[in-house]
Amino acid sequence: MVRALAFFLVTAPALAADPVLPHYAPHKTLGVASCASSLCHGSVEAWKNSRVQQNEYVIWLRGDPHARAYATLASERSADIVRRLGLKPPATEAAVCLDCHAHNVAPERRTAGFAFADGIACESCHGPAERWVASHAQPGARRAASHARGLYPISDDVARTKLCLSCHYGTAQKLVTHRMMAAGHPRMSFEMDTFTHLLPPHYSPRGDGARMWALGQALAAEELLGLLADPKRGRDGLFPELVLFDCHACHHPMSDKRNAGARTGVAPGAVRLNDSNLLMVRHIARRVNPAGAEALARDIAGLHAALAGGDDALARAQAVRSAIRELVPKIGAHRFSAEDLRGVLLALIDDGLAGSYTDYQGAEQAAMAVQALADLMARRGLLKSAEIKPALGRMMAAVDNDEKYAPQGFVQALRELRGGVEKR
């Protein structure tokens, strides 16, 4: 969610290969003190006539929830989760917790300045600073040279998205599992553009918010399908890893006779894949890659059917994953026009009116997307905020509590919202 501070004015070129995430980089972590000097990034106020604010550390320390990620592990709730999972207490020492609540690098890569208590600190996102901290601020410093020394290319949209998703969504290396949620860990919910704007920015925001939203959806869907097909991470004993499936398809009162599976052609009683990101990807593909969009939609429908009773489900998951992987660079190169924004926004609304969001997680992801896209359109002068604000508020209220979600209220808010969009 953050960008390489020295280079935020320029969009990074596409990377030749996926960079190693800071968690696994081979260099040593120096700790926040290496960035906190008032002459570096610890100034109380932003410097004038400087392309870098220089107060990034202070903003992070005072207002960024990442700075308090480790402190969460000292709570009674965290202690209960560790106890229920049968892990050795305390949570502040459990690797499965530290992997996302701190910069849990290997012991040999920690220096005297390293501290778990810093939570998700500078080097958690920008990479262990051992080899680049001195050179990156020198006159004439080149970004590529700093990247070669271990500075994570967070100004690259794809790299930044993958970094954020590695904790806020999960990977094969670290994942909030169904067992962890059963023990009390909150359900994971993330949308790249929305969550970025919730943070106090310690950089000057640049780039295309629609592209960040679209990349977040595509890369999350790609990760989901990779985890599903993973012979280790995709299993939990005899069962599949249920965190990859729709929580509320099972977690609702027995008297609530749902048949949300009708949307995917899946009969009642089948455990349904959490396809909230795939719902978004279909519409992204129609704007970014029209020639292949309908084939992708058919492949996603085939995946649902196979998961419910076919014997080629994992092969289908890999095929859809490959198609989405090919879509990612097209998203990265796409400039979302006014027509694109309006088209995707209306398509998401119309999905809801057609009954696609009877499942909560699909509705939640759609709500964040609709809000983000409507905000982008308003900032471009394509919508009037006053005309859609009440409906947006009702839409977000409808997904405020997953246990009280009523699809009818969500649909009604979408219907009102469509009327406001059509006025323009």
PASE-147960 format. One line per 3 residues: number of its first residue (from 1); their letters; for each residue x negated, y negated, z of C-alpha. Coordinates in nm, 2 decimals. Layout:
N
NUM) A) X,Y,Z  ...
This chain:
424
1) MVR) 0.00,0.00,0.00  -0.30,-0.22,0.01  -0.54,-0.34,-0.26
4) ALA) -0.91,-0.36,-0.28  -0.95,-0.70,-0.12  -1.24,-0.83,-0.32
7) FFL) -1.07,-0.76,-0.65  -0.69,-0.82,-0.61  -0.68,-1.08,-0.89
10) VTA) -0.75,-0.82,-1.16  -0.56,-0.50,-1.24  -0.80,-0.21,-1.24
13) PAL) -0.84,-0.01,-1.56  -0.72,0.35,-1.57  -0.96,0.58,-1.39
16) AAD) -1.13,0.86,-1.57  -1.06,1.11,-1.29  -0.87,1.12,-0.97
19) PVL) -1.09,0.96,-0.70  -1.14,1.14,-0.37  -0.90,1.03,-0.11
22) PHY) -1.07,0.84,0.18  -0.98,1.12,0.42  -1.20,1.36,0.23
25) APH) -1.48,1.13,0.09  -1.83,1.24,0.17  -1.96,0.92,0.32
28) KTL) -1.97,0.80,0.68  -1.70,0.58,0.84  -1.83,0.27,1.02
31) GVA) -1.52,0.16,1.21  -1.32,-0.16,1.20  -1.59,-0.37,1.36
34) SCA) -1.78,-0.36,1.03  -1.49,-0.56,0.87  -1.37,-0.77,1.17
37) SSL) -1.63,-1.05,1.18  -1.48,-1.40,1.12  -1.72,-1.44,0.83
40) CHG) -1.59,-1.12,0.67  -1.22,-1.03,0.71  -1.16,-1.14,1.07
43) SVE) -1.08,-1.51,1.02  -0.77,-1.63,1.21  -0.66,-1.83,0.91
46) AWK) -0.69,-1.77,0.54  -0.99,-1.94,0.38  -0.92,-2.22,0.13
49) NSR) -1.06,-2.20,-0.22  -1.14,-1.83,-0.18  -1.00,-1.55,-0.39
52) VQQ) -1.01,-1.33,-0.07  -0.80,-1.44,0.23  -1.07,-1.34,0.48
55) NEY) -0.80,-1.28,0.75  -0.70,-0.93,0.64  -0.82,-0.77,0.96
58) VIW) -0.62,-1.01,1.18  -0.31,-0.95,0.98  -0.35,-0.57,1.00
61) LRG) -0.42,-0.58,1.38  -0.13,-0.81,1.47  0.15,-0.70,1.25
64) DPH) 0.08,-0.39,1.05  0.23,-0.07,1.19  -0.06,0.13,1.05
67) ARA) -0.27,-0.02,1.33  -0.05,0.15,1.59  -0.02,0.49,1.41
70) YAT) -0.25,0.66,1.66  -0.08,0.51,1.96  0.24,0.70,1.86
73) LAS) 0.07,1.02,1.94  0.05,0.92,2.31  0.43,0.91,2.33
76) ERS) 0.65,1.16,2.51  0.81,1.25,2.18  0.47,1.35,2.04
79) ADI) 0.39,1.55,2.34  0.72,1.74,2.30  0.65,1.81,1.93
82) VRR) 0.31,1.95,2.01  0.45,2.17,2.29  0.73,2.31,2.08
85) LGL) 0.49,2.39,1.79  0.27,2.58,2.04  -0.03,2.36,1.97
88) KPP) -0.29,2.28,2.22  -0.21,1.94,2.38  -0.25,1.65,2.37
91) ATE) -0.11,1.53,2.04  -0.40,1.27,2.03  -0.64,1.57,1.97
94) AAV) -0.43,1.78,1.74  -0.57,1.78,1.38  -0.23,1.83,1.22
97) CLD) -0.12,1.50,1.39  -0.45,1.31,1.34  -0.45,1.38,0.97
100) CHA) -0.19,1.11,0.91  -0.19,0.91,1.23  -0.56,0.83,1.22
103) HNV) -0.86,0.85,0.99  -0.94,1.21,1.08  -1.27,1.25,0.90
106) APE) -1.51,1.54,0.98  -1.73,1.48,1.29  -2.05,1.46,1.09
109) RRT) -1.90,1.16,0.90  -1.82,0.95,1.22  -2.06,0.69,1.34
112) AGF) -2.08,0.51,1.68  -1.82,0.26,1.55  -1.56,0.52,1.46
115) AFA) -1.25,0.55,1.69  -0.93,0.74,1.64  -0.76,0.47,1.83
118) DGI) -0.79,0.24,1.53  -0.52,0.44,1.36  -0.49,0.39,0.99
121) ACE) -0.76,0.13,0.96  -0.97,-0.04,0.69  -1.16,0.27,0.58
124) SCH) -0.85,0.49,0.59  -0.74,0.31,0.27  -1.05,0.15,0.13
127) GPA) -1.28,0.45,0.18  -1.57,0.52,0.42  -1.79,0.21,0.41
130) ERW) -2.13,0.35,0.47  -2.26,0.29,0.11  -2.05,-0.01,-0.01
133) VAS) -1.99,-0.24,0.29  -2.32,-0.44,0.24  -2.32,-0.45,-0.14
136) HAQ) -1.95,-0.53,-0.21  -1.97,-0.89,-0.09  -2.31,-0.98,-0.25
139) PGA) -2.31,-1.23,-0.53  -2.25,-1.07,-0.87  -2.11,-0.75,-0.71
142) RRA) -1.94,-0.53,-0.96  -1.62,-0.34,-0.88  -1.74,-0.02,-1.06
145) ASH) -2.06,-0.02,-0.86  -1.86,-0.04,-0.54  -1.63,0.24,-0.65
148) ARG) -1.94,0.46,-0.73  -2.06,0.40,-0.37  -1.73,0.51,-0.22
151) LYP) -1.49,0.21,-0.22  -1.15,0.36,-0.30  -1.00,0.20,-0.61
154) ISD) -0.68,0.09,-0.44  -0.62,-0.18,-0.69  -0.54,0.09,-0.94
157) DVA) -0.17,0.16,-0.93  -0.19,0.54,-0.96  -0.47,0.57,-0.71
160) RTK) -0.29,0.35,-0.46  0.03,0.54,-0.50  -0.14,0.88,-0.45
163) LCL) -0.31,0.75,-0.14  0.02,0.63,0.02  0.20,0.94,-0.07
166) SCH) -0.07,1.16,0.08  0.07,1.07,0.43  0.41,0.93,0.36
169) YGT) 0.52,1.23,0.15  0.25,1.50,0.19  0.01,1.71,0.00
172) AQK) -0.11,2.07,0.00  -0.37,1.96,0.26  -0.14,1.78,0.50
175) LVT) 0.24,1.81,0.51  0.52,1.75,0.76  0.67,2.09,0.74
178) HRM) 1.02,2.22,0.82  0.89,2.36,1.15  0.74,2.02,1.25
181) MAA) 1.08,1.85,1.18  1.26,2.12,1.38  1.02,2.04,1.66
184) GHP) 1.12,1.68,1.65  0.91,1.50,1.39  1.12,1.25,1.19
187) RMS) 1.23,1.34,0.84  0.99,1.18,0.58  1.14,0.91,0.36
190) FEM) 0.94,0.69,0.13  0.97,0.46,-0.17  0.66,0.29,-0.28
193) DTF) 0.78,-0.06,-0.37  1.02,-0.09,-0.08  0.77,0.02,0.18
196) THL) 0.50,-0.20,0.04  0.72,-0.51,0.08  0.80,-0.41,0.44
199) LPP) 0.43,-0.46,0.54  0.28,-0.79,0.62  0.06,-0.84,0.31
202) HYS) -0.31,-0.89,0.37  -0.36,-0.95,0.00  -0.20,-1.16,-0.27
205) PRG) 0.07,-0.94,-0.43  0.02,-0.88,-0.80  0.14,-0.64,-1.06
208) DGA) 0.47,-0.50,-1.17  0.70,-0.39,-0.89  0.91,-0.18,-1.13
211) RMW) 0.60,0.01,-1.24  0.51,0.08,-0.87  0.86,0.21,-0.80
214) ALG) 0.85,0.43,-1.11  0.50,0.56,-1.03  0.60,0.64,-0.68
217) QAL) 0.90,0.84,-0.80  0.71,1.03,-1.06  0.41,1.11,-0.84
220) AAE) 0.63,1.22,-0.55  0.82,1.45,-0.79  0.50,1.59,-0.92
223) ELL) 0.37,1.66,-0.57  0.70,1.82,-0.47  0.68,2.07,-0.76
226) GLL) 0.32,2.14,-0.70  0.40,2.22,-0.33  0.69,2.44,-0.44
229) ADP) 0.47,2.65,-0.67  0.18,2.66,-0.42  0.16,3.03,-0.30
232) KRG) 0.04,2.91,0.04  0.20,2.57,0.11  0.53,2.66,-0.06
235) RDG) 0.60,2.95,0.18  0.68,2.99,0.54  0.67,3.36,0.61
238) LFP) 0.95,3.53,0.42  1.12,3.19,0.34  1.02,2.91,0.11
241) ELV) 0.89,2.59,0.28  1.23,2.45,0.35  1.11,2.09,0.38
244) LFD) 1.10,2.09,0.00  1.48,2.14,-0.01  1.77,1.92,0.06
247) CHA) 1.81,1.89,0.44  2.17,1.80,0.44  2.28,2.08,0.22
250) CHH) 2.25,2.29,0.53  2.25,2.04,0.82  2.61,1.93,0.83
253) PMS) 2.92,2.05,1.02  3.06,2.38,0.89  3.40,2.22,0.87
256) DKR) 3.25,1.98,0.61  3.31,2.18,0.29  3.06,2.03,0.06
259) NAG) 2.99,2.14,-0.30  2.72,1.89,-0.40  2.56,2.18,-0.59
262) ART) 2.83,2.12,-0.86  2.62,1.83,-0.99  2.33,2.07,-1.06
265) GVA) 2.54,2.37,-1.17  2.45,2.55,-0.85  2.72,2.75,-0.67
268) PGA) 2.80,2.67,-0.30  2.58,2.84,-0.05  2.25,2.81,-0.25
271) VRL) 1.97,2.62,-0.08  1.92,2.32,-0.31  1.59,2.15,-0.40
274) NDS) 1.55,1.80,-0.27  1.57,1.64,-0.61  1.60,1.28,-0.50
277) NLL) 1.29,1.18,-0.69  1.38,1.39,-0.99  1.71,1.20,-1.01
280) MVR) 1.51,0.88,-1.05  1.25,1.03,-1.29  1.52,1.12,-1.55
283) HIA) 1.61,0.75,-1.59  1.25,0.64,-1.58  1.17,0.88,-1.87
286) RRV) 1.45,0.74,-2.08  1.29,0.40,-2.07  0.92,0.50,-2.09
289) NPA) 0.93,0.81,-2.31  1.27,0.82,-2.49  1.16,1.10,-2.73
292) GAE) 1.10,1.35,-2.44  1.36,1.23,-2.19  1.64,1.46,-2.27
295) ALA) 1.41,1.77,-2.28  1.29,1.67,-1.94  1.65,1.64,-1.81
298) RDI) 1.73,1.99,-1.95  1.42,2.14,-1.79  1.51,1.99,-1.45
301) AGL) 1.86,2.14,-1.49  1.70,2.47,-1.57  1.48,2.45,-1.27
304) HAA) 1.79,2.41,-1.04  1.95,2.71,-1.20  1.64,2.92,-1.17
307) LAG) 1.59,2.83,-0.80  1.95,2.94,-0.73  1.91,3.28,-0.88
310) GDD) 1.65,3.31,-1.16  1.32,3.50,-1.15  1.12,3.23,-1.33
313) ALA) 1.17,2.95,-1.09  0.81,2.88,-1.01  0.71,2.89,-1.38
316) RAQ) 0.99,2.64,-1.45  0.86,2.42,-1.16  0.52,2.41,-1.31
319) AVR) 0.66,2.33,-1.66  0.86,2.03,-1.52  0.55,1.92,-1.32
322) SAI) 0.34,1.93,-1.63  0.60,1.71,-1.82  0.60,1.46,-1.53
325) REL) 0.22,1.45,-1.52  0.22,1.36,-1.89  0.47,1.09,-1.81
328) VPK) 0.26,0.92,-1.54  0.01,0.75,-1.78  0.30,0.63,-1.99
331) IGA) 0.45,0.47,-1.68  0.12,0.31,-1.60  0.10,0.15,-1.94
334) HRF) 0.46,0.05,-1.96  0.58,-0.31,-1.91  0.93,-0.30,-1.78
337) SAE) 1.14,-0.55,-1.97  1.46,-0.71,-1.86  1.64,-0.45,-2.07
340) DLR) 1.45,-0.17,-1.89  1.54,-0.31,-1.55  1.90,-0.36,-1.63
343) GVL) 1.93,-0.02,-1.80  1.77,0.18,-1.51  1.98,-0.02,-1.25
346) LAL) 2.30,0.05,-1.43  2.21,0.41,-1.49  2.15,0.47,-1.12
349) IDD) 2.47,0.30,-1.02  2.66,0.51,-1.28  2.51,0.83,-1.15
352) GLA) 2.66,0.74,-0.81  3.00,0.66,-0.96  2.99,1.00,-1.13
355) GSY) 2.92,1.18,-0.80  2.54,1.24,-0.82  2.48,1.11,-0.46
358) TDY) 2.70,1.34,-0.25  2.37,1.45,-0.09  2.23,1.20,0.15
361) QGA) 1.87,1.22,0.03  1.96,1.14,-0.33  2.17,0.85,-0.20
364) EQA) 1.89,0.72,0.02  1.64,0.72,-0.26  1.89,0.56,-0.50
367) AMA) 1.97,0.29,-0.25  1.61,0.19,-0.21  1.56,0.20,-0.59
370) VQA) 1.87,-0.01,-0.66  1.77,-0.27,-0.40  1.41,-0.29,-0.53
373) LAD) 1.53,-0.32,-0.89  1.80,-0.58,-0.81  1.54,-0.78,-0.62
376) LMA) 1.30,-0.78,-0.92  1.58,-0.89,-1.15  1.68,-1.17,-0.92
379) RRG) 1.32,-1.29,-0.90  1.31,-1.29,-1.28  1.64,-1.48,-1.30
382) LLK) 1.82,-1.19,-1.45  2.07,-1.17,-1.15  2.20,-1.41,-0.90
385) SAE) 2.13,-1.29,-0.55  2.45,-1.45,-0.40  2.67,-1.24,-0.64
388) IKP) 2.52,-0.91,-0.54  2.41,-0.96,-0.18  2.73,-0.85,-0.01
391) ALG) 2.75,-0.53,-0.21  2.38,-0.46,-0.16  2.43,-0.50,0.21
394) RMM) 2.72,-0.25,0.22  2.52,-0.01,0.01  2.23,-0.01,0.25
397) AAV) 2.46,0.01,0.55  2.61,0.33,0.39  2.27,0.51,0.41
400) DND) 2.16,0.36,0.74  2.23,0.69,0.93  2.19,1.02,0.76
403) EKY) 2.42,1.20,1.01  2.70,0.96,0.95  2.67,0.93,0.57
406) APQ) 3.00,0.91,0.39  2.96,0.93,0.01  3.29,0.75,-0.05
409) GFV) 3.16,0.43,0.12  2.84,0.45,-0.08  3.03,0.49,-0.41
412) QAL) 3.26,0.20,-0.32  2.95,-0.03,-0.26  2.80,0.08,-0.59
415) REL) 3.13,0.00,-0.77  3.13,-0.35,-0.63  2.76,-0.39,-0.71
418) RGG) 2.82,-0.29,-1.07  3.08,-0.57,-1.10  2.82,-0.82,-0.98
421) VEK) 2.56,-0.69,-1.23  2.80,-0.71,-1.52  2.87,-1.08,-1.46
424) R) 2.53,-1.15,-1.60
